[in-house]
Amino acid sequence: MKWSQQDLSGDEEALRATLADSGRLPRHVAIIMDGNGRWAQLRRRPRIEGHREGMESVRDAVKTSSQLGISHLTLYAFSTENWKRPAGEVRFLMSLLETYLRKELAELHANDVRIRTIGKTNALPRSVQHVLEEAMEQTSANTGLTLTLALSYGGRQDIARAVQMIAFDVRRGKLSPEDLTEEAIASRLQTASMPDPDLVIRTSGEMRLSNFLLWEAAYTEIYVTDQLWPDFRRSEFMHAIADFACRERRFGKTSAQIAQAPSPDMSTLQRILHAFR
């Protein structure tokens, strides 16, 4: 099925147009998808049912990002710490990921979505690695939304890996210690080819980054909602984007220094914020 901006509702189109006109559309949105287990427990259902329901929220986030014109969406799908979960739950999560990719790949490809990964994907089951490789190869030439799945990923581990790469180059004489700059580290992270996230969304009300994009999120706006991930659907995603557009991003400057930058129609954004609640 082809997604189209024509499928946006009136409020959604108003948000898209306002963001485009003001330059406030985030290039990169990253999401910590939290609360699947609690969603299931509140309904006296097995935890795996929360993970299954959470896939519907993944579909909403991907489609909505594509329709709004967001260029990068990164989903924290499985952390390095998640390997500590019960073996049965880990097996189910791996199976769910494989099923999602096999089921959704044709539609993602038809809508110009490019799939990539970050993390230690060689730790994943071979069948999952295979379907990931197939999905990335098939969508490699796409130029729309880049959907990055963080799998067996940890921010500290990625930073440590980047520093190790620099240390090897210093030992070989290719670099001197003075060359160890922020740019040198950033260029060796797995996220080097994408812009830093403008917005990190975390569901379930938890106030922490949980080892996600620690280097990249230095100047990221953070949006926390009490909604559990399976309940975080299109309307809540739109609300998060509108909330982001209302914020003043100074990057160390004063309000007066950034006053010349294009500003959105705040009355429109405030109306949209209320509409999506």
Secondary structure, DSSP 8 states (H G I E B T S, - for coil): ----GGGS-HHHHHHHHHHHHHT-S-SEEEEE---HHHHHHHTT--HHHHHHHHHHHHHHHHHHHHHHT-SEEEEEEEEGGGGGS-HHHHHHHHHHHHHHHHHHHHHHHHTT-EEEEES-GGGS-HHHHHHHHHHHHHHTT--S-EEEEEEEE-HHHHHHHHHHHHHHHHHTTSS-GGG--HHHHHTTSTTTTS---SEEEE-TT----TTSSTTTTTT-EEEE-SS-GGG--HHHHHHHHHHHHTS---TTS-TTTTTTS----HHHHHHHHHHT-
